[in-house]
Amino acid sequence: MRIVYHCNIDLSRRGGATIHVAEVVAGLRARGHEVRLVAPATPQSLIVPDVVLSQWAMGAAGRVRADAAAAAALRALRRNWHPEVWYFRSQSLSLLPCLARRCFGATSVVEVNNDLLGELRLAGAATPKLALTRCCETANLRSCDRVIAVAQGIRDLLCRRYGLPEQKVAVVMNGTNTRLFRPMPKSQARATLGLPPDVPMVGYVGSMFPDHWVDQLLAVAPHILAIRPDARFVLVGGGPRLSHLQRLAADWGLGDSVTFTGRVMPETVAEYINAFDVATVLYDPKSIGPGMKVLDYMSCAKPVVAGGPGELTKLVSSSDAGMVVEPGNARQLADAVLALLSDRSLADRLGRNGRAAVLAQYTWERTVREIEAVCLEAVEVRRTGWARGRA
């Protein structure tokens, strides 16, 4: 297939969204498809090898001008390349998926990675922006041929909120790069990072957002330190709540027991995970989906302590990859961490289970195969529909 993949993210920032785009585009090409990536022109953009990027300015130009430039790139591709699938990574305040489907023809697929309206409400967005975002999402999702949701909870939400038929929305979970996120000796990882070699280490990797309850881990740190005074807490990642969390750690007198690394490269993330004894993931239970970092933990064979939405806890418990705690229950969280720090055979067994589950079910290769299947089905349905219409 000839696929145009459109996204409106800063590809110079090596976060989860950028990794997702790079893995999917590279994976589709590896399976023999031609892919053109249409994305903003940003400094040091992540360029997947041999993929032609059509770029436009991002930032001060504003949404309308950015969409106009992207539409021009899409129009040129339609005229000169004749794509079979338009693949859009969903974004707010844009009607490009709807316009491309109606004006350019061909099959269109929209990928939805989060509850955009919910996140905007949480961030305190004004009512007009919320209303406009809902209008754009309604038009885009109803006009496209297929929708891909990265979690079952997102699928259920989209069908309920926008009245989409269930058969129109496919669930394709994110994956992890099992070659990058692989087990390595803990001593090697700590030596590379300059971390203490022999202390028990509890870690978190991810963005510091309001719905990521990193403060819960900090809150139980004094209880854990009372029993394991040599324990260290390493929090990897950046985000809007980083400075707030640093102030909390100082106010609670955690001192050198806590290390904040800020944003790091994916290769370094893998080293930090391998330095942990216990990996934690704590989300607001109102959030949707398991997230990506729990798969990275499991891929590195680290035991997980998880609390949050049902899809997260179900993933960990069904894989027997860690211990599940009730969100906000400090006693359960502290007990789970202490249990894994004190019982290395249990921790090692849970870690091995997680690695096995990832290799069997949660690789990017599996994700790409499922995306490919959705696109092929959508093309075939559209083609046979046209044929019936002409008969």
C-alpha positions in Angstrom: 0.0 0.0 0.0 0.9 3.6 -0.5 0.2 5.3 2.9 0.4 9.0 3.9 0.9 9.2 7.6 0.1 12.6 9.0 0.9 13.8 12.5 1.1 17.3 14.1 3.7 16.6 16.8 7.2 17.9 17.4 9.4 15.1 16.2 12.5 16.6 17.8 11.2 15.7 21.2 11.9 12.0 21.9 8.8 11.2 23.9 6.2 8.5 23.7 4.4 10.1 20.7 7.5 10.5 18.7 8.5 6.9 19.4 5.1 5.7 18.4 5.2 7.5 15.0 8.8 6.3 14.3 8.0 2.7 15.2 4.8 2.5 13.2 6.2 4.2 10.1 9.4 2.1 10.1 7.4 -1.1 10.8 5.0 -0.4 7.9 7.9 0.1 5.5 9.6 -3.1 6.8 6.4 -5.0 5.8 6.7 -3.7 2.2 4.5 -0.6 2.2 5.5 2.8 0.9 5.0 5.5 3.5 5.2 9.3 3.3 5.3 11.1 6.6 3.7 14.5 6.7 4.8 16.3 9.8 5.9 19.7 11.2 9.3 21.0 10.3 11.1 21.1 13.6 14.9 21.3 14.5 16.6 17.9 14.4 13.4 16.1 13.4 13.4 12.4 14.0 13.7 11.1 10.4 12.9 7.5 9.8 15.4 6.3 7.2 14.3 6.5 3.5 11.0 8.1 4.3 10.1 11.3 2.5 8.9 14.0 4.9 6.6 16.8 3.8 7.1 19.5 6.4 5.5 22.7 7.4 6.2 25.4 10.0 4.9 24.8 13.5 4.4 27.1 16.4 3.8 30.8 15.8 2.1 30.3 12.5 -1.0 29.1 14.3 -3.3 26.2 13.8 -5.1 27.6 10.7 -1.9 28.4 8.8 -0.3 25.1 9.8 -3.4 23.1 8.6 -3.3 25.1 5.4 0.3 24.2 4.8 -0.3 20.5 5.7 -3.3 20.4 3.4 -1.1 21.7 0.5 1.4 18.9 1.2 -1.5 16.3 1.2 -2.9 17.7 -2.0 0.5 17.5 -3.7 0.9 13.9 -2.6 -2.6 13.1 -4.0 -1.7 14.6 -7.3 1.8 13.1 -7.7 1.8 9.9 -5.7 -1.9 8.6 -5.5 -1.9 7.2 -1.9 -4.3 4.4 -1.1 -4.6 5.2 2.6 -4.6 8.5 4.5 -3.5 7.7 8.1 -4.0 10.5 10.6 -2.8 10.6 14.2 -5.6 12.5 15.8 -5.0 16.1 17.1 -7.2 18.9 18.5 -8.7 21.8 16.6 -8.1 20.3 13.1 -10.4 19.2 10.4 -7.7 17.7 8.2 -8.9 14.1 8.4 -12.5 15.1 7.5 -11.4 17.4 4.7 -8.9 14.9 3.2 -11.5 12.2 3.2 -14.2 14.3 1.5 -11.9 16.3 -0.9 -9.2 13.8 -1.8 -11.0 10.5 -1.7 -9.1 7.3 -0.9 -9.4 5.4 2.4 -8.9 7.3 5.6 -7.9 6.0 9.1 -7.8 8.0 12.2 -5.7 6.9 15.2 -6.8 8.1 18.7 -4.3 7.9 21.5 -6.0 9.6 24.4 -9.2 11.2 25.7 -8.4 14.6 24.3 -11.5 16.4 25.7 -10.8 14.9 29.1 -7.2 16.2 29.1 -8.3 19.6 28.0 -10.9 19.8 30.8 -8.2 18.7 33.3 -6.0 21.5 32.0 -8.8 24.0 32.5 -9.4 24.8 28.8 -12.1 27.4 28.1 -15.6 26.3 27.1 -15.3 27.5 23.4 -12.1 25.5 22.9 -13.8 22.4 24.3 -16.8 22.9 22.1 -14.6 23.4 19.0 -12.5 20.4 19.8 -15.6 18.2 20.2 -16.9 19.5 16.8 -13.7 18.7 15.1 -13.4 15.2 16.6 -17.1 14.5 15.7 -16.5 15.4 12.0 -13.2 13.6 11.7 -14.2 10.4 13.4 -17.6 10.1 11.7 -16.3 10.8 8.2 -13.3 8.5 8.2 -13.4 4.9 7.1 -11.9 3.3 10.3 -10.8 4.5 13.7 -7.9 2.9 15.7 -8.0 3.3 19.4 -4.9 2.4 21.4 -6.9 1.1 24.4 -10.3 -0.6 25.0 -11.3 2.3 27.2 -10.7 4.8 24.5 -12.8 2.7 22.0 -15.7 2.6 24.5 -15.5 6.3 25.1 -15.4 7.2 21.4 -18.4 5.0 20.6 -20.4 6.4 23.5 -19.4 10.1 23.0 -19.6 10.3 19.2 -22.1 7.6 18.4 -19.7 5.5 16.4 -20.6 1.9 15.4 -18.5 -0.5 17.4 -17.3 -2.3 14.3 -15.8 0.9 13.0 -13.3 1.3 15.9 -10.5 -1.2 16.2 -8.3 -1.5 19.4 -4.6 -1.7 18.6 -2.5 -1.4 21.7 0.9 0.3 21.7 4.0 -1.9 21.9 7.5 -1.6 23.1 10.9 -2.0 21.4 12.1 -5.3 22.9 15.6 -4.8 21.4 16.1 -1.5 23.1 14.2 -2.4 26.3 15.9 -5.7 27.2 17.3 -7.1 30.4 20.9 -6.1 31.2 22.9 -6.6 34.4 21.8 -4.2 37.1 25.4 -3.5 38.1 26.3 -2.6 34.5 23.3 -0.2 34.2 24.1 1.5 37.5 27.8 1.8 36.7 26.9 3.5 33.4 24.6 6.0 35.1 26.8 6.6 38.1 24.2 5.2 40.5 25.1 3.5 43.8 25.8 -0.2 43.1 24.3 -1.9 46.2 21.3 0.0 47.4 17.7 -1.0 46.9 16.3 1.2 44.2 12.6 2.1 43.4 12.0 3.8 40.1 9.5 5.6 38.0 9.7 6.5 34.3 7.3 8.7 32.5 6.0 12.2 32.1 5.2 14.3 35.2 1.6 15.1 34.4 -1.3 15.6 36.8 -2.9 12.2 36.1 0.5 10.4 36.7 0.4 10.1 40.5 4.1 10.3 41.2 3.3 12.2 44.4 1.8 9.0 45.8 5.2 7.4 45.5 6.9 10.3 47.2 4.3 10.3 50.0 5.1 6.7 50.9 8.8 7.1 50.7 9.2 8.0 54.4 7.4 4.8 55.4 9.6 2.7 53.1 12.8 4.5 54.3 11.8 3.8 58.0 12.2 0.1 57.2 14.8 0.3 54.4 16.8 3.4 55.2 19.2 2.7 52.4 16.5 2.7 49.7 16.7 5.2 46.9 14.0 6.5 44.6 14.8 7.5 41.0 12.2 9.4 39.1 13.0 9.7 35.3 11.2 12.2 33.1 10.1 15.7 32.7 6.8 17.5 32.5 4.7 20.3 34.0 4.6 18.9 37.5 8.3 18.2 37.8 9.1 21.4 39.9 6.1 20.7 42.1 7.3 17.2 42.8 10.8 18.4 43.6 9.3 20.8 46.1 7.3 18.0 47.7 10.4 15.9 48.1 12.2 18.8 49.7 9.3 19.6 52.0 9.0 16.0 53.2 12.8 15.9 53.9 13.6 13.2 51.4 16.9 14.8 50.5 19.4 12.5 48.8 17.0 9.6 48.9 15.3 10.9 45.8 16.9 11.6 42.4 15.0 13.5 39.6 16.7 13.0 36.3 14.5 15.2 34.1 13.9 14.2 30.5 16.4 11.6 29.1 16.9 9.8 25.8 15.1 6.5 25.2 18.5 4.6 25.3 19.2 6.1 28.7 15.6 5.3 29.8 16.3 1.6 29.2 19.5 1.8 31.4 17.6 3.5 34.2 14.9 0.8 34.2 17.5 -1.9 34.3 19.0 -0.1 37.3 15.8 -0.4 39.3 14.9 -3.2 41.7 11.2 -2.3 41.6 9.4 -0.2 38.9 6.3 1.7 39.7 3.4 3.0 37.6 0.6 5.0 39.4 -2.1 6.7 37.3 -5.3 8.4 38.2 -8.0 5.7 38.0 -10.1 8.0 35.8 -7.4 7.9 33.1 -7.7 5.5 30.2 -5.4 2.8 29.0 -2.3 1.1 30.4 0.2 3.6 29.0 3.5 2.7 27.3 6.0 2.7 30.2 4.6 -0.4 31.9 5.5 -2.4 28.8 9.0 -0.9 28.9 9.3 -2.1 32.5 8.1 -5.5 31.6 10.3 -5.8 28.6 13.3 -5.1 30.8 12.1 -7.9 33.2 11.5 -5.6 36.1 8.8 -6.4 38.7 6.0 -3.8 38.5 3.9 -2.2 41.3 0.9 -0.8 39.5 -2.2 1.2 40.5 -4.7 3.0 38.3 -7.2 2.3 35.6 -8.5 -1.2 35.0 -6.7 -1.8 31.8 -3.3 -1.1 33.5 -3.9 -3.3 36.5 -5.4 -6.1 34.3 -2.3 -6.1 32.1 0.0 -6.5 35.1 -2.1 -9.0 36.9 -2.9 -11.2 33.8 0.8 -11.3 32.9 1.7 -12.0 36.5 4.3 -9.3 36.1 3.9 -7.5 39.4 1.7 -6.4 42.2 -1.5 -4.4 41.9 -2.4 -1.8 44.5 -5.6 0.3 45.0 -5.0 3.9 43.8 -4.4 6.2 46.7 -3.9 3.4 49.2 -0.5 4.3 50.8 -0.3 1.2 53.0 -0.8 -1.2 50.0 1.8 0.7 47.9 4.4 0.7 50.7 3.8 -3.0 51.5 4.1 -4.0 47.8 7.3 -2.1 47.3 8.8 -3.5 50.5 7.7 -7.1 49.6 9.5 -6.9 46.3 12.6 -5.4 47.8 12.8 -8.1 50.4 12.0 -11.1 48.2 14.3 -11.2 45.3 13.1 -14.6 44.0 9.6 -13.3 43.8 10.8 -10.1 42.1 12.8 -12.1 39.6 10.0 -14.4 38.8 7.5 -11.5 38.2 10.1 -9.8 36.0 10.6 -12.9 33.9 6.9 -13.3 33.5 6.6 -9.7 32.3 9.4 -10.1 29.7 7.7 -13.3 28.4 4.3 -11.6 28.1 5.8 -8.7 26.1 7.6 -10.9 23.7 4.4 -12.9 23.1 1.9 -10.0 22.9 3.2 -6.5 23.1 5.9 -5.8 20.5 5.8 -3.0 18.0 5.8 -5.6 15.3 2.5 -6.9 16.6 1.1 -3.4 16.7 2.2 -2.7 13.1 0.7 -6.0 11.8 -2.7 -5.0 13.4 -2.6 -1.5 12.0 -1.8 -3.0 8.6 -4.8 -5.4 8.9 -7.1 -2.5 9.7 -5.9 -0.5 6.7 -6.1 -3.4 4.3 -9.6 -4.2 5.5 -10.7 -0.5 5.1 -9.3 -0.4 1.5 -11.0 -3.6 0.6 -14.4 -2.5 2.0 -14.1 0.8 0.2 -13.1 -0.9 -3.1 -15.9 -3.5 -3.0 -18.4 -0.8 -2.0 -17.4 1.2 -5.1 -17.7 -1.9 -7.2 -21.2 -2.6 -5.9 -22.2 1.0 -6.5 -21.1 0.7 -10.2 -22.7 -2.6 -10.9 
